[in-house]
Amino acid sequence: MLSYAGRAARGRGDFPAVSLYHFGRRRSPGNRARRSSNAKMEAGVVSELLGIARFKFHEGKAEEYKRLSAQAMEIVRTKDSGTLQMDIYLNDDESECMVIERYRDSAALIEHAENLGDLFEAILATVSVVHGEVLGEVSAELRAKLADGPVQLFTPYQSM
């Protein structure tokens, strides 16, 4: 979950930074695929977004977070049309977690936040946000929703 400002998307600066993605092991693309990807990025066609969040659990709240994140995962599976990946990782002592998510595009990330709605507030009540980032070319609408919130935006520089 990306750590949004603690609420579902309701307006400027209120966009939750809660869910995020996993870097699964895939075969490396051949040179043609790399060239095609670079050409798309240079042409401004890159639209897939990556979200990364790190949370530290409040004392005694790890189990509550797990329960709520299971609910979130079910909502994502059944309602989101553009969330491509959502993975949650726990450290060894289960005091922190990382959430990695991939979205088809900005509209998919906005839909994701709307679908999770008030569940974001409950989840964020169990954690302190260590960091949250969205990586990729975001729409003006998403940029406005994330403005003044805790999520930092990163745009593509190089890719292969």
C-alpha positions as CSV (number, residue, x, y, z in Angstrom):
1,M,0.0,0.0,0.0
2,L,1.3,3.3,-0.9
3,S,1.1,5.7,2.0
4,Y,-1.3,8.2,1.0
5,A,-2.1,11.1,3.1
6,G,-4.2,8.8,5.3
7,R,-7.4,8.9,3.3
8,A,-8.8,7.6,0.0
9,A,-8.5,10.0,-3.0
10,R,-10.8,12.8,-2.1
11,G,-9.0,15.9,-3.3
12,R,-5.7,17.6,-3.7
13,G,-3.2,16.3,-1.2
14,D,-5.6,13.6,0.2
15,F,-4.4,10.8,-2.0
16,P,-3.4,7.7,0.0
17,A,0.0,6.3,-0.5
18,V,-0.7,2.8,0.3
19,S,-0.3,-0.2,-2.1
20,L,2.8,-1.2,-4.1
21,Y,4.5,-3.8,-6.3
22,H,6.9,-6.7,-6.6
23,F,9.9,-7.1,-8.9
24,G,9.3,-10.7,-10.0
25,R,12.1,-12.5,-11.7
26,R,11.6,-12.4,-15.5
27,R,13.7,-13.2,-18.4
28,S,15.6,-10.2,-19.5
29,P,14.3,-8.8,-22.8
30,G,16.4,-9.0,-25.9
31,N,18.0,-6.0,-27.5
32,R,15.0,-5.4,-29.7
33,A,12.7,-5.2,-26.7
34,R,15.1,-2.9,-24.9
35,R,15.3,-0.6,-27.9
36,S,11.6,-0.6,-28.3
37,S,11.2,0.2,-24.6
38,N,13.7,3.1,-24.8
39,A,12.1,4.4,-27.9
40,K,8.7,4.4,-26.2
41,M,10.1,6.2,-23.1
42,E,11.8,8.8,-25.4
43,A,8.5,9.3,-27.1
44,G,6.7,9.7,-23.8
45,V,4.6,6.5,-24.2
46,V,5.7,4.9,-20.9
47,S,2.5,4.7,-18.8
48,E,3.0,1.8,-16.4
49,L,3.6,2.9,-12.8
50,L,5.4,1.4,-9.9
51,G,4.5,2.1,-6.3
52,I,6.8,1.4,-3.4
53,A,6.0,2.0,0.3
54,R,7.7,1.0,3.5
55,F,5.8,0.9,6.7
56,K,6.8,0.4,10.4
57,F,4.0,-1.3,12.4
58,H,2.7,0.4,15.5
59,E,3.3,-1.7,18.7
60,G,1.0,-4.7,18.6
61,K,-0.6,-3.8,15.2
62,A,1.2,-6.2,12.9
63,E,-1.6,-8.8,13.0
64,E,-4.3,-6.1,12.4
65,Y,-2.2,-4.9,9.4
66,K,-2.1,-8.4,8.0
67,R,-5.8,-8.8,8.4
68,L,-6.6,-5.5,6.7
69,S,-4.0,-6.1,3.9
70,A,-5.7,-9.4,3.2
71,Q,-9.0,-7.5,2.8
72,A,-7.3,-5.0,0.5
73,M,-5.8,-7.8,-1.6
74,E,-9.2,-9.3,-2.1
75,I,-10.6,-6.0,-3.2
76,V,-7.7,-5.5,-5.6
77,R,-8.3,-9.0,-7.1
78,T,-12.0,-8.5,-7.6
79,K,-12.4,-4.8,-8.4
80,D,-9.3,-3.3,-9.8
81,S,-9.0,-3.4,-13.5
82,G,-5.5,-2.0,-13.9
83,T,-3.5,-3.1,-10.9
84,L,-1.0,-5.5,-12.4
85,Q,0.9,-6.5,-9.2
86,M,0.5,-6.1,-5.5
87,D,3.0,-7.7,-3.2
88,I,3.7,-7.3,0.5
89,Y,7.0,-8.3,2.2
90,L,7.7,-8.5,5.9
91,N,11.1,-8.2,7.5
92,D,12.3,-11.1,9.7
93,D,10.9,-9.8,13.0
94,E,7.7,-8.6,11.3
95,S,8.1,-5.1,12.6
96,E,8.1,-3.5,9.1
97,C,6.8,-4.2,5.6
98,M,7.4,-3.2,2.1
99,V,4.5,-3.0,-0.4
100,I,5.3,-3.1,-4.1
101,E,2.6,-2.4,-6.7
102,R,2.4,-2.0,-10.5
103,Y,-0.4,-0.2,-12.3
104,R,-1.3,-0.1,-16.0
105,D,-1.4,3.7,-15.9
106,S,-2.4,6.7,-13.8
107,A,-6.1,5.9,-14.1
108,A,-5.5,2.4,-12.7
109,L,-3.8,3.8,-9.6
110,I,-6.6,6.3,-9.1
111,E,-9.2,3.5,-9.5
112,H,-7.2,1.4,-7.0
113,A,-7.3,4.2,-4.4
114,E,-11.0,4.7,-4.9
115,N,-11.7,0.9,-4.6
116,L,-9.8,0.7,-1.3
117,G,-11.5,3.8,0.0
118,D,-11.7,4.0,3.8
119,L,-9.7,0.8,4.2
120,F,-6.7,3.0,3.6
121,E,-7.4,4.9,6.8
122,A,-7.7,1.7,8.8
123,I,-4.5,0.3,7.4
124,L,-2.6,3.6,8.0
125,A,-3.8,3.6,11.6
126,T,-1.6,0.4,12.1
127,V,1.6,1.8,10.7
128,S,4.0,4.7,10.5
129,V,5.0,5.5,6.9
130,V,8.7,5.3,6.4
131,H,8.5,6.2,2.7
132,G,6.3,6.1,-0.3
133,E,7.1,6.6,-4.0
134,V,5.4,6.4,-7.4
135,L,7.7,5.8,-10.3
136,G,6.7,6.6,-13.9
137,E,5.0,9.2,-16.0
138,V,1.9,10.2,-14.1
139,S,-1.1,12.1,-15.5
140,A,-1.8,15.7,-14.5
141,E,-4.8,14.4,-12.5
142,L,-2.7,11.9,-10.5
143,R,0.1,14.5,-10.0
144,A,-2.5,16.9,-8.5
145,K,-3.9,14.2,-6.2
146,L,-0.5,13.4,-4.9
147,A,0.6,17.0,-4.5
148,D,1.5,18.0,-0.9
149,G,1.2,14.4,0.3
150,P,3.9,12.1,1.6
151,V,4.4,10.2,-1.7
152,Q,7.3,11.3,-3.8
153,L,7.2,11.1,-7.6
154,F,10.0,9.9,-9.8
155,T,10.0,10.2,-13.6
156,P,11.9,7.9,-16.0
157,Y,15.5,8.9,-16.7
158,Q,16.9,5.7,-18.3
159,S,15.6,2.3,-18.9
160,M,16.5,-0.9,-20.7
